[in-house]
Amino acid sequence: MAEQLIKAGYGVTVYNRSKDKETALTEMGALIAETPKNLISQTAVIVLMVSDDAAIEQIFNGPDGLFSEEISGKVIINMSTVSPAISKEMATLCKGKGAQYLDAPVSGSVKQAETGQLVIMVGGDETAFEQVKPILEKMGKMAVRLGDTGAGNVAKLAINSLLALYTQGLAETVIFANQQGIETEDLLNLINNGAIANIFTKIKGDAIVADNYKPAFALKHIVKDLNLAKAIGLDSPLAKTALNTFESASAKYGEEDLIAVIKQVKDR
């Protein structure tokens, strides 16, 4: 995502908690900030992408966090998949300090980030959204404001809930077909040329065939997202089943890709 902005000619300064991940960006011309405080002092628009609410809390309120520096006039775009509650909390605090906050999580994985094809869903002030929309459109193929603060987070949790249901459904379908003597490759060839063909099935189907569970989206994160969705009211039969399955899988397969749930389903 940072690469897309650099390629588009933006001056980019990077702070990453894992310092080894900064190297490729510095080679492309990015500057480095040692702390979030240093970062926000050097730029007018700050983009965040981290794993969970706890990380957001640390980046804003921790030692040398964003709130330890003057932030008046800044726009902070939180593209993480986090709770609507943390967004509302941080938006209120930002407003009190004269800054704008947008929640802007994305739909898409590594390939979409590398090619600037993410779908970005935004909650927050419309004027702030229009101000930074050109930046978002360099990282994604679509940037849509859905409503006030938290709306982007809600939409992302809804999408990731469907992702969990679909992933478990794909796993169960492959296992069922295998049990009846149908080879995985043959089944996937039929699916990928039929009415329910989609990119996700192609990517995750290839992973199943190759027995490759290197994480593009770690299984532990779908557990986090399902629990966040549950916390704001998701209570359907399929969602309950998916949460139970992925939570059971997380202890053993949490660091692997979410399609590793197929191994959990096989073991049931």
N, C-alpha and C positions, 0 to 999 in steps of 0.2 A: 504493500500500500504506500509506504514511504517512497519506494522506487518510482511509482507512478507520478508522484508529485515532483520528484527531482527531474524526471524525464520531461514533465510539462513546464519546467523552467522555474518552479518555486524554489526559494531559498529554504532549505529544510535543516532544522536542528533536532537532534535525536537524544532522548534519554531512554535507556533500556536497563532494567534491573539485571539482566544477563548481559554482561559487557561484551562477551564474544559475539553477540548478534549484531553489534554495531559496526564491525569491521567492513563488511561488504558495502554498507551505506557510506562510510567515510571514503572508501575508494571511489564512490560515485560523486563525491563532493559534499556530502552532508557534514555539518558541524556537530560536535558532541557537547551535551550538557551533563555535568557531573551529578546533578540532583534535579528533581522537579522544580525547586525554587529557581535554580539557574536557568532552567528551560523557559519558564514563564516570563522571566525577566528579559529574554532575548527574542520573543516572538509574540505576535498579536493573536494568533489562532493556535490553539493547542488541541491535538488529536490524541485520545487515549484508546488503547486496545489492550486490555488485561483480562485476567481469567474470572474474577469474582468480586463480590461486594467488599470483602476484606481488603483486596488489593486496591480498590477504589478509595476506601477509607484511608489506607496508608498513604496513597499518593497525594490525596488532598490534605490530610490532617497530620501526617507523620512528621518526624524531624526533617527539616528542609523540604516540606511538602509544598504544594501549590499555594496553600493559604498562608504560608509564611512569607510571602512576597506580595507586593502591591499588585492587584489584578484588575483594577478599574479599567474598563474599556476593552477587556479581553473577551474572546469567545472560546469557550471550552466545549469540545465535541467529544462526548464519550461514546465510542463505538463498541464497547464491551457488551457482552450478553450478561446483564445483571438485573437486579430487581427494580421494578418501578419505584419502590420505596427509597432506595439509595439515590436514584436520580432526582426524586422530588426533594429529598433532604439537601443534596448538593446544589440543586438549582436555587433553592431558597437561600442558602448560604452565599452562593455566587451573586445573586441579586442584591443581597445586603452589602456586598463589597463592590457593587457597581459593574459586575461582569455578567455575561450571558452564558447559559448552559444549555446544550442540546443533547438529548439521548439519540444516538444514531447507529444502532446495531446493524449488522449486515447479514444477508443471506448469501451463502457461497463458501467455497473452501479455498484451498491453496491455489488451484488453477485459476479460479476467478479473480483472486487477489493479484496474481502474477500478470494477468491480462487486462486488469481494470474493468472486469465484468461483474463486480459485486452488485447486489441489489441492496439499497440503503433505505432504511425506514426510520423516520425522524419524528421526535416529539419535542415541543418547545416553541419559543417565540417565533412568529412568522417572519418578522423583520430580520432576526438573527439568522434564520434559515436561508432567506434569500441572499443575505450577505455572504454566506459561506457555501452556497450551492455550487458555484463554479469549482470549488476545491473538492467537494464531494463527488462531482461528476467526473473528475479526473481519476478517482478511485473506483467508481462504479458506473454501470451502464444506466442506472436509474436511481434517483434520489427523490423520495416522496415524503412530504410532511403529512402526518396522520392526525395530528392534534396537539394538545398541550403536553407538558412534561410527563414522561412515562409512557406515552402512546407508542413510541418506537419500541420500548422494552416489552410492552404487552404483545405487540405484533410479533416480535421475535420469539417470545416464549410460545406463542401459538404455533408458529412455523416449526420450531424445534420439537414441539410435542408431536406434530404430524411426522416429523423426521424420525422420532423414536418409534412411533407406530409402524411406519413404513419399513424401518430397518428390521424390527422384529418380524414383521410380516414376510419380508424377503428371506430372512434366515429360516423361518418355519417352512416356507414354500420350497426352498432348496432341499431341506432335510426330508420333507414329505416325499418329494419326487425321487430323491436318492433311495429312500426306503422301498419305493415301488419299482426300482430298477432303472430309473431315468438318470442319465449322466448329467452332471451340473452344467457342463458346456452346452449340451443339447437343449436343456431347459432354458438357459439364458439366451441362447440364440433365438428361440421362439419368442420369449418375452421381449427381447430387444428389437424384434421385427414386427411386433404386434401392437395392438391398440394402447397397451399400458407401458410402452417403451418410454424410457426417460434417461437422462444423463446419470442420475444417481445409481440406477440399477446397473448401467454399463460399468461405472467406476467401481462400485462395491462388488459387483459380480466378478469382475476381473480380479479383484483382491481375493475373493473366496477361491477362485480357481488357482491362483498363484500361491495360496496359503500365505498371503502377505498382509500382516495386520499392523504395519508401521502406521502410527497415528497421523492422519490428516485432521481428524477431530477425535480427541481421546474419549474413550467410553465414559470416563469419570465425569466429563463435562456434561454429557447428556443426563446423567443422574442429577447433577447440580441444577440443570435447566428444568427438568421435570419437577423437582422439588420446589423451585421458584414458581412454576406454573401452579402447582398444587397450593402453594401459599396464597395465591390470589384467586383461587376458586376452581381450578381444574379438578373435576371429581367424576369423570366419566368411567365406565367399565373398562374400556380399552386403555385409557391413561393409567388407571390403577394397575392393570396387568403389566403394562410396559415398565412402570416405575419399579414394581416388584422384581421383574426380570433383570433389568439393568442394575438395580441395587445388588441383587444376588451375584451378578457377573462382575461387579466392580472390584471386589476384593482380589480376584484372581486376574482379571483382564482390564482393570481400570486404566492402565497406562497405554493399552493398545487401542487401535481404531475402534470406533463404535460397532463396526460390523463384526468384531470379535465376539459379539453376543451370540453368534451362531454356535460357538463352542459351548457356551452356557446352555443353549437350548438342546444341543446334542446330549449334554450330560444329565438332563432332567429325567 
